[in-house]
Amino acid sequence: MLFRSEGTAEVGDLIEYLITLPAVQEGTPVKVLCKGKVTLAKAPADGSASRIIAATVERYEFIRAAAASAA
């Protein structure tokens, strides 16, 4: 998984991140809580504050809509 983050994760760190998948045909979006390990962490070339992070997906859990709205 490749994303931008303002966090300070470094290569080898274990992280937890939330992915929201878009709704399909008027359904509700699906949230997936992922746990993985950082494999790449670097400052972006455009000078923005967010860093480029790549991480594995070692474990994941689907979050039900009721639980997601409470978070």
C-alpha positions in Angstrom: 0.0 0.0 0.0 1.4 3.4 -1.0 0.1 6.6 0.6 1.1 10.0 2.0 1.2 10.7 5.7 2.2 13.5 8.0 3.3 10.9 10.6 6.9 10.0 11.4 6.9 6.3 10.5 10.3 4.8 9.5 11.2 1.7 7.6 10.6 -1.3 9.8 8.0 0.3 12.0 4.7 -1.5 12.6 1.7 0.7 11.8 -2.0 0.6 11.8 -4.0 2.5 9.1 -7.6 2.8 7.9 -8.6 2.4 4.3 -12.1 3.5 3.1 -13.3 1.7 0.0 -16.0 3.6 -2.0 -19.6 2.5 -2.0 -20.8 0.4 -4.9 -24.2 1.0 -6.4 -25.7 3.2 -3.7 -24.3 1.0 -0.9 -22.2 2.3 2.0 -18.4 2.8 2.0 -16.4 -0.1 3.5 -13.7 0.7 6.1 -10.8 -1.7 6.5 -8.4 -1.5 9.4 -5.0 -2.7 8.4 -1.8 -3.5 10.3 1.5 -3.8 8.5 5.1 -2.9 8.3 6.6 0.2 6.7 8.8 -0.7 3.7 9.5 2.8 2.4 9.4 6.2 4.0 10.7 9.3 2.3 10.1 13.0 1.9 8.2 13.8 -1.3 10.0 15.7 -4.2 7.4 18.5 -4.2 8.5 19.7 -0.7 5.1 19.1 1.0 4.9 18.3 4.7 3.4 14.8 4.1 5.8 11.9 3.6 5.5 9.0 1.1 5.0 5.8 2.9 4.7 2.2 1.6 3.6 -0.5 3.9 2.6 -4.2 3.8 -0.8 -5.4 4.7 -0.1 -8.2 7.2 -3.5 -8.2 8.9 -6.8 -6.6 8.1 -10.3 -6.3 9.6 -13.5 -5.0 8.1 -15.1 -2.3 10.2 -18.9 -2.4 10.3 -20.7 0.9 9.6 -22.0 1.2 13.2 -18.5 0.8 14.7 -17.0 3.1 12.1 -19.3 6.0 12.9 -18.4 5.8 16.6 -14.6 6.1 15.7 
